[in-house]
Amino acid sequence: MSSSDASMTSSAPPPMRRIAIASMTGTVIEFYDFFIYGTAAALVFNKVFFPSLGAAAGTALALATFGVAFVARPFGSVLFGHFGDRLGRKRTLVTTLLLMGLSTLAIGLLPTTGAIGVLAPILLVLLRILQGLAVGGEWAGATLLTAENSPAKTRGKYALFPQLGPSLAFALASATFLVTALTMSNEAFLAWGWRVPFIASVVLVAVGLYVRLAITETASFSSHRKANPVDTSMPVAAVLRSQTKEVLLGAGSTMAVFAFFYIGVTYLTTYGTQELELPRTTVLAMGIVGGLVFAATTIGGAILSDTVGRRKMIIIGNGLAVVGGLIAFPILDIGTGWSFGLGLAVVLGVVGIAYGPQGAQLPELFPTRYRYTGAGMAYNLAGVLGGGVVPLIATALVASFASSFAIGLLLAGLSVVSLLCTLALPDTGAESIADSSPEAALA
């Protein structure tokens, strides 16, 4: 190790701890806001926003409004990626957090269809689009806070902190709805109780803003801006001109992660309560367990990527996901609370192995000049394919084939595609973040 590397390693831990906590805190809050919508869509929105359609059609349309945000996410990655690459990571992340927080509060205060008619679901969709834009800009920036500041040899370990956002947020969202379910009647929950998690998120947003305003800009962006003070190029144009292949393969590599995760956090909530007829409290309690299992495998996959390699860990994760997709629904269909928890743990746990290393791998694919945009586009395109479309297909598959095993086959097939895309990607590593020269950054 060079003297500069040694110096960086010895001086980095204290500020890196603050940076890691800031990236994780903001990501947990944003994904919590994102996921409470998914839980509410599965449990409540068919009744309060689409009451005239019946249970099945209302649930399908409620989940479709959840999917709308995934369409918005790539646009959010381009919009906020532009400002993140031009103005800085920190200021952009403060903006995404505010947009998410205000949109979530507005959903919590939104009148139902019974009060204002068809305007209610229209406003719901518009607010969901704003949430999608915010999350589309969030992940890449939060990941770059850690990836661009961390010591090269431990980038996987530090980049795992924002990767914990979805798992911890899902556990927190499940816990919040569980508390409301245990402390009020079904009638009260439908009347007003579902609003509590949305309105209460304001407190979390305030904490997130406090933490994010206290951090500094990333080292890589500051160095790049100092070397290139005048840069009028369009980051999205540079990405598409130079690295379209990496965006598409990165999205394909990540697609299975999104498919498994959003089947777990949205579809299985509906499947457990409606198809398996399990108590809502059981389904929500097992959601907490599933979220924690996902967090554990995310940590393991990220830390191992510093020694085993990013690409190899993602290959292992996508390979195991093929098996996980085939065995999860037979376990779920045993129909008990514990089998539901085990099946959910398989669905969520298997993808953490691949998801953990992706916090370092996707940023390592792109140079500093358009890293926010490039990594965000790959990640959020995967979100559209795996998270926005797959839960809707899952609902149609069960209706058409009268068997949940068709969903497992779909997940296994997507995992094969992700595995092939990962094999086609270059291997990234410790030195991949650093642009070798200002000219390289402008390539």
N, C-alpha and C positions, 0 to 999 in steps of 0.2 A: 504493500500500500504506500502511495506517495505521501509526502509530508502534508500536502494540502488535503488529501483525503483523510489522513489521520486527524488533522485539525478539525475538519468538518464533522467527523464522527464524534470527537470528544466534546465539541461545543454544541452539537445539535440536539441532544436529548431533551433538555429543559424546554426550549422553544418548540420542539417537535411535539412534545406532549400537549402543549397548548393548541398548536395547530391541528393535531389529530382530534382533540376533543371538540374544537370548533367545527371541523368538517363533519364529524359524526353527529354532533348536536343538531346542526342545521339540517342534515340529511334525514335524521330520525323525525324531526318535526315536519319536514315537507312530505315525507312518505307517510307519516301518521295522518296528516290531513288528506292525502291521496287515498289511503286505505280505509279510513272511516267512511268515505263515500262508498267504496266497494262493499263494505259490510252492510251499510244502510241500504244499498241497492239490492242486496241479496235478501234482507230481512224485512224492509219497510217500504221502500219506494214504490213497489208495485201496488201497494194499498193506498198510499197518500198522494201519489202523483199520476198513477194510471189505474184508478179504481174500476173503471168501466170495462176493462179488457179481460178480466178474469185472472186467476192466479198464474196460469202458465204463460199466457201472452204478456201479462203485466210484468212478470219476472224477466222474461226475455227482453222486453223493451227497457226495463230498468237496467239490466246488465249491458244493453246496447249503449245507454247513456254513459255507463262506466267506460265502455270502449271508445267513445268519442274522444276522450282525452288522449288516447294513444295516437289518434290521427293528428292531434295538435302537437304532440311531443316533438316530432322531427322539426316542425316549424319553430318551436321554442328553442331547439338546439341551434338552429341557424340564426335566429334573431338574437338570442343572448350569447351565442358563440361569437357573433360578430363583435358585440360590445366587450365580451370577455377577452377576445384576442386584440382588440384595439385600445380599450380603456383600462383593462385590468380585471383580474379574477375577483378581487374582494368586492369592489363596488357592484359588479354584476350579481354576485351572490346575495348581497343585501337586497337588491331589487327583486330577485326571484322569491326570496323569503317573504317579502312584503306582499307581493302579488298573490302568493299561495295563501297567506294568512287572511287577507281581506276577502278573497274568493270563498274560502272555507267558512268564514264568519257569515258571509252573505247567504250561503246555503243553509246555515243553521237558523237564519232569520226569515227564510223564504216562505211566503204563504203557500198553502197546499192547493191542489186543484179544486177542492171543495170551496175554497175561499175566493180564488180569482180565476178559476176556469183554466182554459188551455194556455193562458199566459204562464202559469206555474211551470209546466214541463219545458216550455221554451226557455224561460229564464234559467231553469236548472241546467239545460244543455249548454247555454252560454257561459254560465259560471264554471261548468265542468271543462269547457274549452280553455278558460283562463287557467284553471288548475293544471291542465295538460301543458300549456305553454310554460308555466313556472317550473314544473318538474322536468320538462325538456331542457331547460337551461341550468337546472340545479346539479344534476349528477356530475357532468364533466367538470364544472367549476369546483365542486367540493372535492372531487378526486384529485384535481390538479393542485389544490392547496397542500395535500400531503405528498403527492408524487413529485412535484417540482421542488419541494423543500427538503425532502428526506435524504439521508445518506444513501448513496447508490446501492450499497450491499444489503440494506434493510428496507428497500422501497416497498417490497411486497408486504412486509409487516405493517408499515405505516399506512399504506394505501388501503389496508383492510378496514380502517376505521369508517370511512364513508360507506364502504360496502356493507357495514353492519346496519346501516339505516333502514333498509327494507325489512329485515328480519325483526329487529327490535321494534320498529314501528308497527308491524303486524301484531306482534305480541301485545304491545301497548293498546292498539285499537281493539283487539279482542278483549283485553282486560277491561277497557272502558265500557264497552257494550255489555260485558258480563256483569259489571257492577250495576248498571242501569237495569238489567234484566232481573237481578236479584233483589233490587230495592223498590221495584214498582210493578204494578200489574201490567198485563198485556195492553189493556185499554189506555193506561197512562203512557206506556212506552210508545204506542202508535200516535197518541194525541200530541205529546210534547217531549217525551223522554229521549227519542232519537236525536233531538236537537242538541242535547247537552254536550256530547263529544265535539260537535262542530263549534259551538260557542266557547267551550272551555279551552279549545286549542289556541285562543288568543293569548293565554298565559304562556304557553310554550313558545309561541312566536316571539313574545317579548324577551324571553330568555335567550332564544336563538339570536336575535338582533344584538343583544348585549354582548354575547360571546363573539359574534362575527365582527362587530365594530372595533373590537379590541385587538384584532390580528393585523398583521402587515401584509403587503403584497408578496407574491411568491418570488423566490430568488431567480428562477429561470425567466419569468416575464420581465422582472426589473432589469436583468442583464440584457435581455433582448431589446427592450425599449431604449436602454442607454446606448446600445450599439446601433440602433436603427430608430432615431428619434422621429423621423418623418417617413411614415409608411401609409400610403393612401390606398393600398390594394384591398380587395374584397376577400376576406378569408374563405368564404364558401366557394368563390370562383377558383381560388388557389387549390383548395381541397379537391374539387371535382376535376380540375385540370391535371393535377399531379398524382392524386392517390385515390381515385375512384375505386380501384381494385381493393385497396385496404379497407375502405369504408364498407364495401359490400361483403367482403369476407369476414371482417370484424362483426358485422351485423349477423351474418349467418352463424358464426361461431357462438354468438351470445343468444341466439333465438331460442334454443331449448331451455335455457335458464328462465327466460321470461314465460315460456309456455307452461313449464312446471309450476313456477311460482304463482302465476295468476290463476291457474286451475286451482291451486291450493288455497289462495286467499279470497277468491270470489266464488268460483263455481262450486267448490266443495262445501262452502257454507250453505248454499242453497241445496245441494245434493244431500247433505247430512240432515237438514231439517225437513225437506219435502219428500225426497225419495226414500231415505232410510228412516224417516220419522223419529229422529232422535230429538231430545229436548234441546231447545236453543241454548240453554246454559251449558250443556255437555259439549255441543259443537264449539261454542266460544272458549270454553276452558281448554279443549284440545287444540284450539288455535294458538293459545299461549304456548303450549308445549311444542307445537310444530314450529313456531317462530324461534324459540330458543334452540331447537335442534338445528334449524337453518343457520342461526348465528354461530353455533359451535363448528359446523362443517365449513362455514365461510372463513372463520379464523384459522382452522387447520390448513385449508387449501391455500390461503394467502401466505402464511408463514412458510409453508413447505416450498412455495414457488421461489423463494430466495435461494434455496439450495438445489431443489430438483429442477427448477425452470418453469417459467409461466406456461409455455406451450404444452409441456409434458403434463402438467397438472390439469390443464383444461381438457386435454385429450382423455386423461383418466376420468375426469368428471363427466364428460359427455358419453364416454363408454359405459360408465356405471348407470347413467341416466337411461340408456336403452333397456337395461335390465329393470330399473326402477319403474319405468313406464309399464312394463308387462306384468309386474307383480302387485302394483299398488291397488288396482281396483278389485281384484279378487280378495285382497285383505279388507278393503273398505266394505265390500258387499257381505262380509260376515254379519254386519249389521249391529254390532254392539258398540258401546261407547269407547271401549279400549281398542277394538279393532279399527274404529274410525281414527283414533289418535295415532295408532301405529301406521296406518295407511297414509295419513297426512304427514307424519314424520318422514316416511319414505319419499313422498312427493317433494317436500320442502328440503329435506336433509341432503338428498342426492345432488341437488344442483349447487349447493354451497361450495362443493369441491371445485367446481369450475368458476363459480361467481367470484370467489375470493381473489384469485389471481388476476381477474379481468380489471380490477381497479388499478393495477400497475401496467398490464399488458396493453390495453387500448390507448392510454396516453403515450406509451413508448413507441407506438406505431407512427406518430406524427411529430413534425418539428414544432418548435415553440410558436412560430408565427401564426399557425392556424390549428394548434393542438386542441384548444377549447372546442372549436367548431368540428374538427375531424372526429375526435373521440366522441363528442356528443351526438353527431350524426349517426355514427355506427351503432352506438348504444340505443338510441331512440328509434332508429329504423328496426332494430331487433325487437323493440317494445311493440311496435305496430304489428309485426308479423307474429310474434310469439305471445304477447300479452293482450293485444286488442282483438285479434281475430280468433285465436284458438278457443277461448271460453265460449264464444258464440257458436263455433263449429261443434264444440262438445255438447251443447244443448241440442243441436240438430241431430247429432249422431245418436244420442240416447233415444230421441223421439223416433228416429228412422229404424234403428236396429234393435230397440228394446233391450239393449245390453250396454253396460258401462265399459265392458272390455274393449269396445271400439275406441274409446277415449285413450285407453292404455296403448293401443296400437298406434294411434295418432301421435302420442307423445314419444313412443319409441322411434317412429319414423322420423320425427323432427330431430331427435337426438342423433340419428345417423347423419342427417344433413349437417348438423352443427359439428359433428366429429370430422366430416370430410372438409368443411370450411376451415376448421382449425388446422388440419394437416396441410392445407394449402397456404396458410399464413407463415410469414417468416418468424423465426424464434427471436424474441426480444430479451433484453437482459439489463444488467446493472447500469451500463453506460448509454443506454438507448435514449434517455431523456435529453442528454446534453447535445446541443447542436455543436458540431465540431468547429464551426466558424460562423461569423455573421453571414457569409455567403451561403453557407449550407442552410441557414435558417431561412434564407430568401429563395431557396431552390424551388 
